Amino acid sequence: MPSPKAARLFVSCTNRIVWWKISLSQRIFLAQLHILQSLQNKQGKTEEERDYIGYLKDTLCNTVKRMPEEDFRVKAKLRYVHKYNTREAWESLSDLEINDIGNHLSPLALDDKSDEEARRFDHLMLKIIEAIIEVGAVNNNKVKVQESVKDLLKVTRIREVKDKEPLIRAVLEDEYWRQMGISKCEQLRADLRGLMKYIEKEQKRNLYTDIKDEFTGNIEEVDILFAYSDLAAYKKRVEKYIRENQHHLTIQKLRTNKPITKSELAELEKLLLSIEAGQSAETLAKVTNGQPVGGFIRSIVGLDINAAKEAFALFLNDQNLSPTQIQFVNMIIDYLAENGVIENKILFEPPFTNMNDQGIAGIFNSSQSTSIINVLKQINTNAFVAA
């Protein structure tokens, strides 16, 4: 258990960090860092704990090494990157150094978008390891692990899952968790993380029922599953085309926050319909879930971060903002870079209420809030409305 001073330092670090859904790697980095601090400050470490400390130091150091120095965000923190990208720097970390790492380097941790389900499982298991270290027992996250693992039993037709079926069934039993330690928890994480990607596929439930009906009229068979599968496949092809053709003039305009014309939008819609023969505007509307095509495309490619910064440049330059206010604006910019557009109501909901429970209204005065919303309105307009 970390000392009260160490705990306060880490809380100070995490309070200044934006916790939101797209910073999964940052959350993992911080969880690993917190566990490292807890173990370092623990008296009478076991051999298992000493081994795990070494593993965490290797893992965190390698994460820092992978931070691309050409990235402008990394360039701003090169002092810290260069200090902690060697294994020697991690040998005797003070609580203040851990605080610095959390504040300055955790936001730069790279996301592994190739398998988000595995990363979420990693984070879940880290929270369990934290509980084992701090209170000597697993916490309620055990139930979440069991729920996920139970879903894997529905896809045992997949060879990788079938090979792990004995372990999966064991995890569902409470007895498995009675002697849970760090090594056992880490091994479980390693064994099952790669299977998490199969759960989502199985959760697309078959549209069948087993209800008896006494209907006596003529029966016409309609292949609902085939239609659903066709739509899902078409959507994947549309999304793939958009991602692979970000250089297309109109897509590039959407990504860089440039207004588009009605003719450009119409031409782009025709292009998306031509990806697969026989598709209609109604089908495309189902693919976008009723969202305007421009907004749908922006949600896939995101908003270029430099374009987002440019949109807020006047506001940032004209205002005498506090560090908290600047951090809030940067949070909006990062959200736009990932999601492309943002509804006003989101500014009053998590993750934007993590800094203040009133969201934007608790950070800025009325005039400043209006200015921000006007900037966002223009950004959204450039995606949703053709000139």
Secondary structure in CASP SS format (residue, H / E / C, confidence):
PFRMAT SS
TARGET T0000
AUTHOR 0000-0000-0000
METHOD secondary structure of the structure
MODEL  1
M C 1.00
P C 1.00
S C 1.00
P H 1.00
K H 1.00
A H 1.00
A H 1.00
R H 1.00
L H 1.00
F H 1.00
V H 1.00
S H 1.00
C H 1.00
T H 1.00
N H 1.00
R C 1.00
I C 1.00
V C 1.00
W C 1.00
W C 1.00
K C 1.00
I C 1.00
S C 1.00
L H 1.00
S H 1.00
Q H 1.00
R H 1.00
I H 1.00
F H 1.00
L H 1.00
A H 1.00
Q H 1.00
L H 1.00
H H 1.00
I H 1.00
L H 1.00
Q H 1.00
S H 1.00
L H 1.00
Q H 1.00
N C 1.00
K C 1.00
Q C 1.00
G C 1.00
K C 1.00
T C 1.00
E H 1.00
E H 1.00
E H 1.00
R H 1.00
D H 1.00
Y H 1.00
I H 1.00
G H 1.00
Y H 1.00
L H 1.00
K H 1.00
D H 1.00
T H 1.00
L H 1.00
C H 1.00
N H 1.00
T H 1.00
V H 1.00
K H 1.00
R C 1.00
M C 1.00
P C 1.00
E C 1.00
E C 1.00
D C 1.00
F H 1.00
R H 1.00
V H 1.00
K H 1.00
A C 1.00
K C 1.00
L H 1.00
R H 1.00
Y H 1.00
V H 1.00
H H 1.00
K H 1.00
Y H 1.00
N C 1.00
T C 1.00
R H 1.00
E H 1.00
A H 1.00
W H 1.00
E C 1.00
S C 1.00
L C 1.00
S C 1.00
D H 1.00
L H 1.00
E H 1.00
I H 1.00
N H 1.00
D H 1.00
I H 1.00
G H 1.00
N H 1.00
H H 1.00
L C 1.00
S H 1.00
P H 1.00
L H 1.00
A C 1.00
L C 1.00
D C 1.00
D C 1.00
K H 1.00
S H 1.00
D H 1.00
E H 1.00
E H 1.00
A H 1.00
R H 1.00
R H 1.00
F H 1.00
D H 1.00
H H 1.00
L H 1.00
M H 1.00
L H 1.00
K H 1.00
I H 1.00
I H 1.00
E H 1.00
A H 1.00
I H 1.00
I H 1.00
E H 1.00
V H 1.00
G C 1.00
A C 1.00
V C 1.00
N C 1.00
N C 1.00
N H 1.00
K H 1.00
V H 1.00
K H 1.00
V H 1.00
Q H 1.00
E H 1.00
S H 1.00
V H 1.00
K H 1.00
D H 1.00
L H 1.00
L H 1.00
K H 1.00
V H 1.00
T C 1.00
R C 1.00
I C 1.00
R H 1.00
E H 1.00
V H 1.00
K H 1.00
D H 1.00
K C 1.00
E H 1.00
P H 1.00
L H 1.00
I H 1.00
R H 1.00
A H 1.00
V H 1.00
L C 1.00
E C 1.00
D H 1.00
E H 1.00
Y H 1.00
W H 1.00
R C 1.00
Q C 1.00
M C 1.00
G C 1.00
I H 1.00
S H 1.00
K H 1.00
C H 1.00
E H 1.00
Q H 1.00
L H 1.00
R H 1.00
A H 1.00
D H 1.00
L H 1.00
R H 1.00
G H 1.00
L H 1.00
M C 1.00
K H 1.00
Y H 1.00
I H 1.00
E H 1.00
K H 1.00
E H 1.00
Q C 1.00
K C 1.00
R C 1.00
N C 1.00
L C 1.00
Y C 1.00
T C 1.00
D C 1.00
I C 1.00
K C 1.00
D C 1.00
E C 1.00
F C 1.00
T C 1.00
G C 1.00
N C 1.00
I C 1.00
E C 1.00
E C 1.00
V C 1.00
D C 1.00
I H 1.00
L H 1.00
F H 1.00
A H 1.00
Y H 1.00
S H 1.00
D H 1.00
L H 1.00
A H 1.00
A H 1.00
Y H 1.00
K H 1.00
K H 1.00
R H 1.00
V H 1.00
E H 1.00
K H 1.00
Y H 1.00
I H 1.00
R H 1.00
E H 1.00
N C 1.00
Q C 1.00
H C 1.00
H C 1.00
L H 1.00
T H 1.00
I H 1.00
Q H 1.00
K H 1.00
L H 1.00
R H 1.00
T C 1.00
N C 1.00
K C 1.00
P C 1.00
I C 1.00
T C 1.00
K H 1.00
S H 1.00
E H 1.00
L H 1.00
A H 1.00
E H 1.00
L H 1.00
E H 1.00
K H 1.00
L H 1.00
L H 1.00
L H 1.00
S C 1.00
I C 1.00
E C 1.00
A C 1.00
G C 1.00
Q C 1.00
S C 1.00
A H 1.00
E H 1.00
T H 1.00
L H 1.00
A H 1.00
K H 1.00
V H 1.00
T C 1.00
N C 1.00
G C 1.00
Q C 1.00
P C 1.00
V H 1.00
G H 1.00
G H 1.00
F H 1.00
I H 1.00
R H 1.00
S H 1.00
I H 1.00
V H 1.00
G C 1.00
L C 1.00
D C 1.00
I H 1.00
N H 1.00
A H 1.00
A H 1.00
K H 1.00
E H 1.00
A H 1.00
F H 1.00
A H 1.00
L H 1.00
F H 1.00
L H 1.00
N H 1.00
D H 1.00
Q C 1.00
N C 1.00
L C 1.00
S C 1.00
P H 1.00
T H 1.00
Q H 1.00
I H 1.00
Q H 1.00
F H 1.00
V H 1.00
N H 1.00
M H 1.00
I H 1.00
I H 1.00
D H 1.00
Y H 1.00
L H 1.00
A H 1.00
E H 1.00
N H 1.00
G C 1.00
V C 1.00
I C 1.00
E C 1.00
N H 1.00
K H 1.00
I H 1.00
L H 1.00
F H 1.00
E C 1.00
P C 1.00
P C 1.00
F C 1.00
T C 1.00
N C 1.00
M C 1.00
N C 1.00
D C 1.00
Q C 1.00
G C 1.00
I H 1.00
A H 1.00
G H 1.00
I H 1.00
F C 1.00
N C 1.00
S H 1.00
S H 1.00
Q H 1.00
S H 1.00
T H 1.00
S H 1.00
I H 1.00
I H 1.00
N H 1.00
V H 1.00
L H 1.00
K H 1.00
Q H 1.00
I H 1.00
N H 1.00
T H 1.00
N H 1.00
A H 1.00
F H 1.00
V C 1.00
A C 1.00
A C 1.00
END
